[in-house]
């Protein structure tokens, strides 16, 4: 279905534009209208993407209709998690299927935090939030000491109860 891939590719491009804008202005709150004005994408499309990214835990919804990207995760940590997740997927489902799933999620050396956010978003679309959270939980716990893993998982809002 070439039409579906084209739509998916366009959505990913728009998602990257929105995340890029929020990353450039990290820890500042914006409405969908603010972002639409800055990036030139229709406000209804932005609202849909923002709500999805918020549910996936990639960005935070501060108040009704206001969103922000806030991360205390260091870029080197984000890169380590991204690369381990990619390696794990290759081992679990093979490089060909991994490449198909992650075709729109390219690692960007200059912005590993955004790359990790896009990876999480892509995996959530492919496998669902629970599976993606479990993959992240296992990856982080296997890559970092217990104290660091706990802090990282808290920042990512993974494995939190209550």
C-alpha positions in Angstrom: 0.0 0.0 0.0 2.2 2.9 -1.2 -0.4 5.4 -0.1 -0.2 4.3 3.6 3.6 4.5 3.6 3.5 8.0 2.1 1.1 9.2 4.8 3.2 7.5 7.5 6.3 9.2 6.1 4.7 12.6 6.1 3.4 12.1 9.7 6.9 11.2 10.8 8.3 14.2 9.1 5.8 16.4 10.9 6.4 14.6 14.2 10.1 15.3 13.8 9.4 19.0 13.0 7.3 19.3 16.1 9.7 17.5 18.3 12.6 19.5 16.9 10.8 22.7 17.7 10.0 21.6 21.3 13.6 20.4 21.8 14.9 23.8 20.6 12.7 25.4 23.2 13.0 22.7 25.9 11.3 23.4 29.3 9.0 26.1 27.7 5.3 25.5 27.3 3.5 25.9 24.0 0.0 25.5 22.6 -0.7 23.7 19.3 -1.5 27.1 17.9 1.9 28.5 18.9 3.7 25.5 17.4 1.5 25.7 14.2 2.5 29.3 13.7 6.2 28.5 14.2 6.5 25.3 12.1 3.8 25.9 9.5 1.8 22.8 10.0 -2.0 22.8 10.4 -3.0 23.2 14.0 -5.4 20.1 14.0 -2.5 17.9 12.8 -0.2 19.3 15.5 -2.9 18.7 18.2 -3.2 15.1 17.1 0.5 14.5 17.1 1.0 16.3 20.4 -1.7 14.2 22.1 -0.1 11.0 20.8 3.4 12.0 21.9 2.0 13.0 25.3 0.3 9.6 25.7 3.5 7.9 24.6 5.4 9.9 27.3 7.7 11.6 24.8 6.5 15.0 25.8 4.6 16.4 28.8 1.1 17.9 28.8 1.4 20.7 31.3 -2.2 22.0 31.3 -5.1 21.8 29.0 -3.8 22.4 25.5 -0.2 23.2 26.6 2.7 21.0 25.9 6.5 20.9 26.5 9.5 18.8 26.1 11.5 18.4 29.3 14.2 15.9 29.8 17.0 15.7 32.3 18.5 12.7 30.4 21.9 13.4 29.1 22.5 12.9 25.4 25.1 10.2 26.0 22.5 8.2 28.0 19.9 8.7 25.3 22.4 7.5 22.7 23.3 4.4 24.8 19.6 3.5 25.2 18.9 4.0 21.5 21.8 1.9 20.3 21.0 -0.9 22.8 17.3 -1.0 21.8 18.3 -1.1 18.1 20.8 -4.0 18.8 18.2 -5.9 20.9 15.6 -5.5 18.1 18.1 -6.8 15.5 18.7 -9.9 17.7 15.1 -10.5 18.5 13.4 -10.0 15.1 16.2 -9.7 12.7 17.8 -6.7 10.9 15.4 -6.8 8.0 12.2 -6.5 10.1 14.0 -4.0 12.4 14.8 -1.9 9.4 11.2 -2.0 8.2 9.8 -1.0 11.6 12.5 1.7 12.2 12.7 3.1 8.6 11.5 6.5 9.8 13.5 6.5 13.0 17.0 7.5 12.1 19.6 8.2 14.8 20.7 11.8 14.7 24.2 12.2 16.3 23.5 15.9 16.9 20.3 15.2 18.8 20.3 11.8 20.5 17.5 12.8 22.9 15.1 13.5 19.9 16.3 10.2 18.3 15.4 8.3 21.4 12.0 10.1 21.5 11.3 9.1 17.9 12.4 5.5 18.6 10.0 5.3 21.5 7.2 6.8 19.4 7.9 4.4 16.5 8.1 1.3 18.8 4.9 2.3 20.5 3.1 2.6 17.2 4.5 -0.9 16.2 4.2 -2.8 19.4 2.0 -0.8 21.8 2.9 1.2 24.9 3.2 -1.7 27.4 5.6 -3.7 25.2 7.7 -0.6 24.4 7.8 0.3 28.1 8.9 -3.3 29.0 11.6 -3.1 26.3 12.9 0.2 27.7 12.8 -1.2 31.3 14.9 -4.2 30.4 17.3 -2.2 28.3 17.9 0.5 30.9 18.2 -2.0 33.7 20.7 -4.0 31.7 22.8 -1.0 30.6 23.1 1.0 33.9 23.7 0.4 37.5 20.6 0.1 39.7 20.6 3.7 41.0 21.2 5.2 37.6 18.6 2.9 36.0 16.0 3.9 38.6 16.6 7.6 37.9 16.5 7.2 34.2 13.3 5.1 34.3 11.7 7.7 36.6 12.7 10.4 34.1 11.2 8.3 31.2 8.1 7.6 33.4 8.6 3.9 32.9 7.9 1.3 35.6 6.2 3.9 37.8 3.3 2.7 39.9 0.6 4.6 41.7 
